[in-house]
Amino acid sequence: KEKEKEKEAQRKESTKMMAIAAEKAKEEDRKRAIEQQMREKEEHEKHRAELKERLRQDYIERFGCEPPEEKDEEVVKEKTSKEQLAFHLNKLKKTYKDTNVEGLKTCLNTLKVYIKNLHENPLEAKFKKLKLENKAFQTRIVPFDGALDVLDVLGFEKKED
């Protein structure tokens, strides 16, 4: 009986060790996959930059001057409201994800609350209008370039007191 208990204990121990090894292998695979994605992303960005430079050189060759700067804001206004919303949210994320993550989270959560209130109470006019003088609005939304654009696209009205 003692041998059987010992064998059972060894079997349990080996099962635990196998589970730990499998977990480690899974984690290593995940890390390799992330590294591969990062390498692919870098290659893609590098290729994109090369293509952009080729286009610039081609433009200079054809017209003898630098190509005009594209104005994203003008192009965006011609798009659908869904595309405009995506543009402004991406712009917010790109601009503040490295410099002010906590502020960005607060801003996005505040936007979410405004949107949720409007969605749940579409007939109440008070949820469609934003008090620009509100202290919370001034500290959470206004400092983030693009947040007001998101609210404009969604149809919020500015209420100045």
C-alpha positions as protocol buffer text, in pm:
chain_id: "A"
residue {
  index: 1
  type: LYS
  ca { x: 0 y: 0 z: 0 }
}
residue {
  index: 2
  type: GLU
  ca { x: 282 y: 240 z: 77 }
}
residue {
  index: 3
  type: LYS
  ca { x: 428 y: 180 z: -269 }
}
residue {
  index: 4
  type: GLU
  ca { x: 90 y: 259 z: -423 }
}
residue {
  index: 5
  type: LYS
  ca { x: 67 y: 580 z: -219 }
}
residue {
  index: 6
  type: GLU
  ca { x: 419 y: 671 z: -329 }
}
residue {
  index: 7
  type: LYS
  ca { x: 336 y: 601 z: -693 }
}
residue {
  index: 8
  type: GLU
  ca { x: 20 y: 809 z: -665 }
}
residue {
  index: 9
  type: ALA
  ca { x: 214 y: 1096 z: -508 }
}
residue {
  index: 10
  type: GLN
  ca { x: 475 y: 1074 z: -787 }
}
residue {
  index: 11
  type: ARG
  ca { x: 202 y: 1068 z: -1048 }
}
residue {
  index: 12
  type: LYS
  ca { x: 38 y: 1378 z: -897 }
}
residue {
  index: 13
  type: GLU
  ca { x: 375 y: 1553 z: -879 }
}
residue {
  index: 14
  type: SER
  ca { x: 457 y: 1466 z: -1240 }
}
residue {
  index: 15
  type: THR
  ca { x: 113 y: 1587 z: -1349 }
}
residue {
  index: 16
  type: LYS
  ca { x: 175 y: 1919 z: -1172 }
}
residue {
  index: 17
  type: MET
  ca { x: 518 y: 1948 z: -1334 }
}
residue {
  index: 18
  type: MET
  ca { x: 370 y: 1875 z: -1677 }
}
residue {
  index: 19
  type: ALA
  ca { x: 102 y: 2139 z: -1624 }
}
residue {
  index: 20
  type: ILE
  ca { x: 366 y: 2393 z: -1520 }
}
residue {
  index: 21
  type: ALA
  ca { x: 582 y: 2303 z: -1822 }
}
residue {
  index: 22
  type: ALA
  ca { x: 282 y: 2332 z: -2053 }
}
residue {
  index: 23
  type: GLU
  ca { x: 200 y: 2673 z: -1904 }
}
residue {
  index: 24
  type: LYS
  ca { x: 559 y: 2790 z: -1956 }
}
residue {
  index: 25
  type: ALA
  ca { x: 557 y: 2663 z: -2315 }
}
residue {
  index: 26
  type: LYS
  ca { x: 229 y: 2841 z: -2380 }
}
residue {
  index: 27
  type: GLU
  ca { x: 370 y: 3165 z: -2237 }
}
residue {
  index: 28
  type: GLU
  ca { x: 684 y: 3132 z: -2449 }
}
residue {
  index: 29
  type: ASP
  ca { x: 471 y: 3075 z: -2761 }
}
residue {
  index: 30
  type: ARG
  ca { x: 266 y: 3383 z: -2677 }
}
residue {
  index: 31
  type: LYS
  ca { x: 580 y: 3592 z: -2633 }
}
residue {
  index: 32
  type: ARG
  ca { x: 721 y: 3467 z: -2964 }
}
residue {
  index: 33
  type: ALA
  ca { x: 394 y: 3547 z: -3138 }
}
residue {
  index: 34
  type: ILE
  ca { x: 397 y: 3901 z: -2996 }
}
residue {
  index: 35
  type: GLU
  ca { x: 758 y: 3950 z: -3101 }
}
residue {
  index: 36
  type: GLN
  ca { x: 673 y: 3826 z: -3451 }
}
residue {
  index: 37
  type: GLN
  ca { x: 381 y: 4067 z: -3471 }
}
residue {
  index: 38
  type: MET
  ca { x: 604 y: 4354 z: -3363 }
}
residue {
  index: 39
  type: ARG
  ca { x: 864 y: 4263 z: -3627 }
}
residue {
  index: 40
  type: GLU
  ca { x: 595 y: 4244 z: -3894 }
}
residue {
  index: 41
  type: LYS
  ca { x: 453 y: 4577 z: -3784 }
}
residue {
  index: 42
  type: GLU
  ca { x: 798 y: 4740 z: -3798 }
}
residue {
  index: 43
  type: GLU
  ca { x: 858 y: 4593 z: -4145 }
}
residue {
  index: 44
  type: HIS
  ca { x: 519 y: 4718 z: -4258 }
}
residue {
  index: 45
  type: GLU
  ca { x: 588 y: 5069 z: -4126 }
}
residue {
  index: 46
  type: LYS
  ca { x: 931 y: 5069 z: -4290 }
}
residue {
  index: 47
  type: HIS
  ca { x: 781 y: 4956 z: -4622 }
}
residue {
  index: 48
  type: ARG
  ca { x: 508 y: 5218 z: -4593 }
}
residue {
  index: 49
  type: ALA
  ca { x: 767 y: 5491 z: -4530 }
}
residue {
  index: 50
  type: GLU
  ca { x: 968 y: 5374 z: -4832 }
}
residue {
  index: 51
  type: LEU
  ca { x: 657 y: 5386 z: -5054 }
}
residue {
  index: 52
  type: LYS
  ca { x: 567 y: 5730 z: -4925 }
}
residue {
  index: 53
  type: GLU
  ca { x: 920 y: 5851 z: -5003 }
}
residue {
  index: 54
  type: ARG
  ca { x: 900 y: 5701 z: -5353 }
}
residue {
  index: 55
  type: LEU
  ca { x: 572 y: 5881 z: -5411 }
}
residue {
  index: 56
  type: ARG
  ca { x: 725 y: 6205 z: -5290 }
}
residue {
  index: 57
  type: GLN
  ca { x: 1028 y: 6163 z: -5518 }
}
residue {
  index: 58
  type: ASP
  ca { x: 800 y: 6081 z: -5811 }
}
residue {
  index: 59
  type: TYR
  ca { x: 595 y: 6395 z: -5746 }
}
residue {
  index: 60
  type: ILE
  ca { x: 911 y: 6607 z: -5732 }
}
residue {
  index: 61
  type: GLU
  ca { x: 1034 y: 6447 z: -6055 }
}
residue {
  index: 62
  type: ARG
  ca { x: 706 y: 6518 z: -6233 }
}
residue {
  index: 63
  type: PHE
  ca { x: 620 y: 6863 z: -6104 }
}
residue {
  index: 64
  type: GLY
  ca { x: 954 y: 7000 z: -5983 }
}
residue {
  index: 65
  type: CYS
  ca { x: 836 y: 7085 z: -5630 }
}
residue {
  index: 66
  type: GLU
  ca { x: 741 y: 6924 z: -5302 }
}
residue {
  index: 67
  type: PRO
  ca { x: 393 y: 6765 z: -5290 }
}
residue {
  index: 68
  type: PRO
  ca { x: 127 y: 6963 z: -5105 }
}
residue {
  index: 69
  type: GLU
  ca { x: 57 y: 6860 z: -4746 }
}
residue {
  index: 70
  type: GLU
  ca { x: -259 y: 6659 z: -4698 }
}
residue {
  index: 71
  type: LYS
  ca { x: -497 y: 6817 z: -4455 }
}
residue {
  index: 72
  type: ASP
  ca { x: -659 y: 6533 z: -4263 }
}
residue {
  index: 73
  type: GLU
  ca { x: -926 y: 6757 z: -4114 }
}
residue {
  index: 74
  type: GLU
  ca { x: -1063 y: 6860 z: -4455 }
}
residue {
  index: 75
  type: VAL
  ca { x: -1068 y: 6503 z: -4585 }
}
residue {
  index: 76
  type: VAL
  ca { x: -1241 y: 6376 z: -4271 }
}
residue {
  index: 77
  type: LYS
  ca { x: -1531 y: 6621 z: -4294 }
}
residue {
  index: 78
  type: GLU
  ca { x: -1630 y: 6467 z: -4627 }
}
residue {
  index: 79
  type: LYS
  ca { x: -1660 y: 6118 z: -4475 }
}
residue {
  index: 80
  type: THR
  ca { x: -1951 y: 5953 z: -4295 }
}
residue {
  index: 81
  type: SER
  ca { x: -2007 y: 6029 z: -3929 }
}
residue {
  index: 82
  type: LYS
  ca { x: -1893 y: 5678 z: -3836 }
}
residue {
  index: 83
  type: GLU
  ca { x: -1563 y: 5729 z: -4019 }
}
residue {
  index: 84
  type: GLN
  ca { x: -1527 y: 6076 z: -3864 }
}
residue {
  index: 85
  type: LEU
  ca { x: -1583 y: 5930 z: -3517 }
}
residue {
  index: 86
  type: ALA
  ca { x: -1323 y: 5658 z: -3579 }
}
residue {
  index: 87
  type: PHE
  ca { x: -1074 y: 5918 z: -3706 }
}
residue {
  index: 88
  type: HIS
  ca { x: -1113 y: 6146 z: -3404 }
}
residue {
  index: 89
  type: LEU
  ca { x: -1097 y: 5860 z: -3153 }
}
residue {
  index: 90
  type: ASN
  ca { x: -782 y: 5723 z: -3319 }
}
residue {
  index: 91
  type: LYS
  ca { x: -632 y: 6070 z: -3321 }
}
residue {
  index: 92
  type: LEU
  ca { x: -703 y: 6101 z: -2948 }
}
residue {
  index: 93
  type: LYS
  ca { x: -544 y: 5764 z: -2880 }
}
residue {
  index: 94
  type: LYS
  ca { x: -234 y: 5829 z: -3091 }
}
residue {
  index: 95
  type: THR
  ca { x: -180 y: 6173 z: -2945 }
}
residue {
  index: 96
  type: TYR
  ca { x: -216 y: 6090 z: -2576 }
}
residue {
  index: 97
  type: LYS
  ca { x: -146 y: 5717 z: -2531 }
}
residue {
  index: 98
  type: ASP
  ca { x: 223 y: 5777 z: -2457 }
}
residue {
  index: 99
  type: THR
  ca { x: 207 y: 6115 z: -2286 }
}
residue {
  index: 100
  type: ASN
  ca { x: -106 y: 6113 z: -2069 }
}
residue {
  index: 101
  type: VAL
  ca { x: -262 y: 5768 z: -2038 }
}
residue {
  index: 102
  type: GLU
  ca { x: -456 y: 5837 z: -1719 }
}
residue {
  index: 103
  type: GLY
  ca { x: -597 y: 6163 z: -1854 }
}
residue {
  index: 104
  type: LEU
  ca { x: -694 y: 5986 z: -2177 }
}
residue {
  index: 105
  type: LYS
  ca { x: -876 y: 5715 z: -1982 }
}
residue {
  index: 106
  type: THR
  ca { x: -1061 y: 5979 z: -1781 }
}
residue {
  index: 107
  type: CYS
  ca { x: -1151 y: 6166 z: -2100 }
}
residue {
  index: 108
  type: LEU
  ca { x: -1278 y: 5852 z: -2274 }
}
residue {
  index: 109
  type: ASN
  ca { x: -1476 y: 5743 z: -1968 }
}
residue {
  index: 110
  type: THR
  ca { x: -1636 y: 6088 z: -1949 }
}
residue {
  index: 111
  type: LEU
  ca { x: -1722 y: 6070 z: -2319 }
}
residue {
  index: 112
  type: LYS
  ca { x: -1870 y: 5727 z: -2257 }
}
residue {
  index: 113
  type: VAL
  ca { x: -2092 y: 5864 z: -1979 }
}
residue {
  index: 114
  type: TYR
  ca { x: -2214 y: 6150 z: -2200 }
}
residue {
  index: 115
  type: ILE
  ca { x: -2290 y: 5908 z: -2483 }
}
residue {
  index: 116
  type: LYS
  ca { x: -2459 y: 5658 z: -2252 }
}
residue {
  index: 117
  type: ASN
  ca { x: -2681 y: 5929 z: -2102 }
}
residue {
  index: 118
  type: LEU
  ca { x: -2784 y: 6047 z: -2448 }
}
residue {
  index: 119
  type: HIS
  ca { x: -2846 y: 5690 z: -2565 }
}
residue {
  index: 120
  type: GLU
  ca { x: -3063 y: 5607 z: -2264 }
}
residue {
  index: 121
  type: ASN
  ca { x: -3253 y: 5939 z: -2276 }
}
residue {
  index: 122
  type: PRO
  ca { x: -3267 y: 6047 z: -2641 }
}
residue {
  index: 123
  type: LEU
  ca { x: -3573 y: 6268 z: -2595 }
}
residue {
  index: 124
  type: GLU
  ca { x: -3438 y: 6474 z: -2306 }
}
residue {
  index: 125
  type: ALA
  ca { x: -3275 y: 6788 z: -2438 }
}
residue {
  index: 126
  type: LYS
  ca { x: -3052 y: 6833 z: -2135 }
}
residue {
  index: 127
  type: PHE
  ca { x: -2844 y: 6531 z: -2239 }
}
residue {
  index: 128
  type: LYS
  ca { x: -2786 y: 6673 z: -2587 }
}
residue {
  index: 129
  type: LYS
  ca { x: -2639 y: 6999 z: -2461 }
}
residue {
  index: 130
  type: LEU
  ca { x: -2299 y: 7036 z: -2302 }
}
residue {
  index: 131
  type: LYS
  ca { x: -2217 y: 7308 z: -2052 }
}
residue {
  index: 132
  type: LEU
  ca { x: -1880 y: 7432 z: -2168 }
}
residue {
  index: 133
  type: GLU
  ca { x: -1818 y: 7617 z: -1842 }
}
residue {
  index: 134
  type: ASN
  ca { x: -1861 y: 7302 z: -1633 }
}
residue {
  index: 135
  type: LYS
  ca { x: -1545 y: 7236 z: -1429 }
}
residue {
  index: 136
  type: ALA
  ca { x: -1546 y: 6861 z: -1498 }
}
residue {
  index: 137
  type: PHE
  ca { x: -1588 y: 6929 z: -1870 }
}
residue {
  index: 138
  type: GLN
  ca { x: -1303 y: 7181 z: -1863 }
}
residue {
  index: 139
  type: THR
  ca { x: -1064 y: 6943 z: -1687 }
}
residue {
  index: 140
  type: ARG
  ca { x: -1161 y: 6611 z: -1846 }
}
residue {
  index: 141
  type: ILE
  ca { x: -1255 y: 6692 z: -2206 }
}
residue {
  index: 142
  type: VAL
  ca { x: -1123 y: 7030 z: -2320 }
}
residue {
  index: 143
  type: PRO
  ca { x: -749 y: 6959 z: -2269 }
}
residue {
  index: 144
  type: PHE
  ca { x: -766 y: 6667 z: -2511 }
}
residue {
  index: 145
  type: ASP
  ca { x: -745 y: 6773 z: -2873 }
}
residue {
  index: 146
  type: GLY
  ca { x: -1007 y: 6575 z: -3064 }
}
residue {
  index: 147
  type: ALA
  ca { x: -1248 y: 6508 z: -2777 }
}
residue {
  index: 148
  type: LEU
  ca { x: -1469 y: 6805 z: -2872 }
}
residue {
  index: 149
  type: ASP
  ca { x: -1465 y: 6682 z: -3231 }
}
residue {
  index: 150
  type: VAL
  ca { x: -1597 y: 6344 z: -3112 }
}
residue {
  index: 151
  type: LEU
  ca { x: -1885 y: 6519 z: -2936 }
}
residue {
  index: 152
  type: ASP
  ca { x: -1955 y: 6736 z: -3241 }
}
residue {
  index: 153
  type: VAL
  ca { x: -1972 y: 6432 z: -3468 }
}
residue {
  index: 154
  type: LEU
  ca { x: -2215 y: 6266 z: -3229 }
}
residue {
  index: 155
  type: GLY
  ca { x: -2447 y: 6569 z: -3249 }
}
residue {
  index: 156
  type: PHE
  ca { x: -2397 y: 6724 z: -2907 }
}
residue {
  index: 157
  type: GLU
  ca { x: -2478 y: 7094 z: -2884 }
}
residue {
  index: 158
  type: LYS
  ca { x: -2265 y: 7346 z: -2699 }
}
residue {
  index: 159
  type: LYS
  ca { x: -2448 y: 7538 z: -2430 }
}
residue {
  index: 160
  type: GLU
  ca { x: -2274 y: 7853 z: -2315 }
}
residue {
  index: 161
  type: ASP
  ca { x: -2401 y: 8019 z: -1999 }
}
